[in-house]
Amino acid sequence: MTIAVMSTLTVGVAPANAAPAYWAAIAFSYDARTSVAWNYPTERSAINAAIARCGADCGYSSFRNSCGAVAFSNFGTRYATAKGYRTSAEAKRGALRRLGIPGYVARFVCTLR
């Protein structure tokens, strides 16, 4: 007995009125250097722009069509990032909450939506 298995591949097409993707990145280092890039057409272009301003040794957090932030501990021993928030205030609170110890928001940014 032979069993035939069929597969269907569906290719989605974005609707004509779909919102464009706007990418942002926050680059940061342990010595508290930071930079931001926002409203870039691709994730990679936003990351490259942020790192170019911060330095090759910087880490980054990237996000699309939203807000993000990075927070550092008061003594510079820890950091936390937050991304995907609707507002800058929410992103800042998210970064401080994730940090979990006293600290400050070093950078935040929102993309267009």
N, C-alpha and C positions, 0 to 999 in steps of 0.2 A: 504494500500500500504506500502510495506517495502522497505526502502532504505538501501542498503548495502554500508558501507564505508570501503574502503581498505586503508591500510597504507603500505608504503614500507620503510624499514629500510636499509640504505646503510652504510656499514662499510668500511671506507677508510683504505687503506694499504699504508704506506709510500713507495715511490720508493726506490730501493736498493741504489741509489746514493744520497739520501737526506742528506743534511748537518746535522751533529749532533748538538744538542742544547748545548750551553755553557752558563751557568748562572753566573751572577755576582750580588753582593750586596754592597752597601755603607751604613755603619752604622754611625750615627752621634748623638751628644747630644747638648743641649743648651750651655754647657760649652766648646764647640768646640772640643770635642774629636771626632775622626773619625777613621774608619778602613775600609778596603776593602777586598773582597774575590772575586776571579774571576776564570773562567773556571771550574766550578763545574757542575756535571751532572744533578742536580735538583735545582729548585728554593729554596726549603726548605734548602738544604745543604749549599748553598751560604749564605742565610740569617743567618743560625745558626753560620756559621764560622765568619761572619762579626760581629755579635752581641757578640759572645764569646770574640772577641778581644777588642770590644768597651765598653761593659758593658750591663747589663740587662736593664738599663734605656734608652738605645739608641733606636732611631727610625731607619728606614731603607728605602732604595729605591732599588728595585731589577729589573733586566732586562736580556734579553736573546739576544745573538749574536749581541751585539751593544756596544755603549759607554754611560757612564753616569757620572754625576758630582753633587756635592753639593756645594752651595755657602752660605756664611754667611754675614750678614750686618756688616759694620765696627764697630758698637757698640754692636754686638751680640744679637740684639733683634729680628732678623728675619733670616729665612733660606729659601732656595729654592732648589729643585732638578730638574734635567733634565735627561731623559733616552731615549734610542732608537735612538741615533744619530750614524752616520757612522764613525765619527772621534772624537778624544778627544777634538780638537779645537772647533768643533761644539757643543759638550756637554758642554764645559766650557762657551761658549757664551750663550747657552740656559739657563743655571743655572743663570748666571748674569742677563740676560734679564728678567727671571721670578722673580728674586729678586726685581727688579724695583727700588732699591735705591743703593747708593754706597756700595760696598762690595768686597769680594774676594772669589776665588774658593779655598775651603779647601781641597777637594779630587776629583779625577777623576780616572776612570779606563775603560778599553776596554776588551772585551772578544775576544777569537779567533773566527773566523767565518768559 
